Amino acid sequence: MRPAHLTAPPVVLVAHGSRDPRAAEATRALTRAVAAARPGTPVLPSWLDHTEPGPAAVLRDLAAAGRDRAVLVPLLLTAAYHRRVDIPAAVAAARGAGAPIEVRVTDVLGPADGVVDAGLLAGLRRRLAEAEPGGYDGLVLAAAGTRDPRARGSVGRVAAVLGAELGVRCRVSYASAAPPGAGVAVAKLRAGGARRVAVVAYFLAPGLFHDGVVAGAAEAGAVAVADPLTDLPELAELVLRRVDAAVAGWCGPVAGSR
């Protein structure tokens, strides 16, 4: 029988990584929020780049501590290159180093099979309300950016659902890799008649991309730019829903699940 303290599969959060220390601290804060929402489940942060430890090192350490299974959650909002290539490579690296551990990788936090999680939308709405409680008649959903057309399609899906929920037109902008930038998107909405354009940050953490969005949107006349999602309770609960879906096929209940 598995010892009680080894019942709940550890959860390994995998962030992209950034040279900006604010990004790593946001990941650590989300790690604490997820752990608080699921007492008894070990929750560990990792990063693909710039910050240690990497996911392969975390998985090796878990295996060395006697864990034979773990759940890896990509802290990504689109299923682009990092989800398709970097994360499977990290799991393979852990196994190649002899780590005897079964790993389930969850869906990203953005749309899965075209479905936008209600918790993700709730978190975006919360940040928007914090930034601009006075009202707006146009929105820009500002994302990091990707060259993957399927990933851009998922961002567009979020913008469409969010705009429909709030009853306003919502355009997409990107901080890199694809046009338009946030300033251009704000300007187009204003040219189309919108008087109060707010920007929703489709980011998990602060950093240079979000700073650029703030600067470009302000120059174009946006009334507010929301903060990244960071460690909102809605995001922590979304992480746990991804975990529960990934481990549903394992024998026996996941300790602490609800």
N, C-alpha and C positions, 0 to 999 in steps of 0.2 A: 504494500500500500504506500502511496506517495505521502511523505510527511506533510503535515498541515501547512507548514510554512512554505512549501513548494507547490501548493495547489494552484494558485492563480498564476497564469502565464505572465511573465514580465512583459511590459509594454516598452518598446524602444521607439522614441520619437526621432525622426530623421529630418533635420532642417537643411536647407540649401547651404547655408553658411555665408558669411559676409566679413569683410575687413572692418566693418563698423561694429564696435562693441555693443551698441544698442540692440542689434539683431540677436546676438547670442543671449543677452539678458532677457529678451522677450521670449526666447525658446525655453530658457530656464524657468521663467515665470509661468508659462503654459504647462511645463512639466509639473510644477508644484500644484497648479490648479487641477490637472487631471488626477494626480495622486490624491488630492483632498477629496475629489468627487468619487473615488473608488478606493476606499480604505482597504488595506491589505494587499493591494496589487503594486508591485514594484514598478515605478515609471522612471525611465532613464532618458536623458537627452543625448543626441549625437548630431554630427554635422558632416555633410559631404565635402566641405572645403572650408579653409581658413580657421576653423576652430576644432579643437580636440575634445573628446575622442570621436573617431569615425564610427559608423555603425558596425563595421566588421570587428573592430576592437571590442566594442561593447558586447557583441554576440560571443566572441571568444571568452571574454571574462565571465559571462553568464554560464557558458558551458563548463568552464573551469570550476565554477561555484556549485555545480551539480544540477543546473537547470537543463532540462532536455527539450524544452519548447519555449518559443517567444513569439510575440506579435510585433511586427515592425510597421509603424504608421508614418507614411510620407507626409511631412508638413508642407504640402504643395497644393496649390489651387487649380493646377491643370495637370493632365497626364501626358506631359511632354517628355523631352529627352531624359531628364533626371529620373523620372519614374520608370521609363521604359528601359534605360540603359544603366545609369549609375547605381540605382538601388539594387537591381538584380546582381550587378557586379560585386557589390559589397557583400551580399549574402553568399555569393559563390566564393568570395575571398575567405570568408569565415569558414566555410565548409572545406575549402582547399587547405586551410591551416589545421584541419583535423578537428574542428569544433563539432562534437556530436549533439547537435541541437536542431530540432525541427522549427522552421521559421515560416510563419504566415505573414504575408505582406498585404496590407489593407488597400482599399481604394484611397485615392487622394481625397482631400477635403472639399474640393470643388465638385461639380456635377459628376455623378456616377451613373452610367447608362442613361444620360440625358436628364436625370432627375436632380434638381437643385434642392439640397437639404433645407428644411424649414429652419433649422437652427442657424445655418449659415446666413440665411436671409434675415433672421432676427438679429444676429450680431451686426450685420451691416446697417440695419435700421437703427439699432441702438447707437452706434457710432455717429450716424448721420444726425440723429436727434440731439446728441451731445454737442455736435459742431454747429448745427443750425436749427435751433428750435423755433425760429421765427417764420419759417416757411420758404418755399422755393417753387419755381415753375419749370425747372429743367434740371436734369441730373447728368453727371458724367461718372461712369464707373471706371476708375483709373487702375489698370493692372500693370504688372511688371513687364509683360511682353514676351512673345515667343514667335519663332518662325513656323511652328507647326500649325497648319490650318485647322486641324481638328481641335487643338487646344484653344485656338482663338475662337472657334465656334462655341466652345463651352463657356468662355467668358461672355460672348454675346448672349448665350442662353440666360446667364445670371442677370445681365443687364435688362433683358426683355421681361423676365419674371419680376425683378425688383421694380422696374418702371410700371408694370401693370398693377402690382400691389399698391404702389403709392399714387397711381393715377397721373404720372407725369412722363414726359419723354425722357428716355435714358440712353445716352450715347456711350460708346466704349472709347477709351484712350489707352495708350501704352507708353510706358517709360523707356522702352528699348525694343529693338528688333522689328517693330512694325509701326506704321502710322495709324491714326494721328496721335500726336502728343496731347497732353491734357489741355494746354493752352489753346491749341487749335480746336479741340472738341468744344471747349467752353465758348470760344468765339463763334463757332458755327451755330450753337444753340442761341446765343444772343442775337446773331444776325437773323435767325429765324423767328425772333419775337420774344424769346424768353428774357425776362427782366432780372430774375434772381436764380442764378445757376449755382448749384452746390455740387461738390465733388465727393464721391464715395470712394474710400481707399480700399481697393481689392488687394490688400497686402496683409500678411500675417505679422510683420515686424517693421519697425522703423528702419531707416537707412537712407542711402544716397538717392535711391529711386523715389522714395516718398518725399524726400526733401525737394527733389526736382519737380515733382507734381505740385507741391505746395507753391513753389516759386512761379512755375508756368501758369497755374490756374489763377493765382492772385494777379499776375500781370494782365491776364485776359479778362479780369473783372469778376471772377467767381466770388460769391458771398462767403463761402466757407469751404474748407477741405477737411474731411473726417480723418480721425486717427486710424492707424492699422488695428486689426482685430486683437492682436497680442494674446492676452490671457482671459478674455471674456468667458464667463460661465457657459455661454452658448457654444463657444468653440470647444471648450473642454468636453461638454456633453456630446458634441459631434464626433470628437476623437473617440470617445467610448462607444458610440454607436458603430463606428467603423471597426473597432476592436471586436465587439460582440458579433458583428456580421462575419468577420474573418474566422473566428474560432467556433462558429456554430457547428461545424462538422467534426470537431474534436470530441472524443468520448467524455461524457460527464459534464456537469455544469461548470461554468467559469465562476470561481469564487468571487463574491461581491457584486456580480452582475445584477442589473435591475432593468 
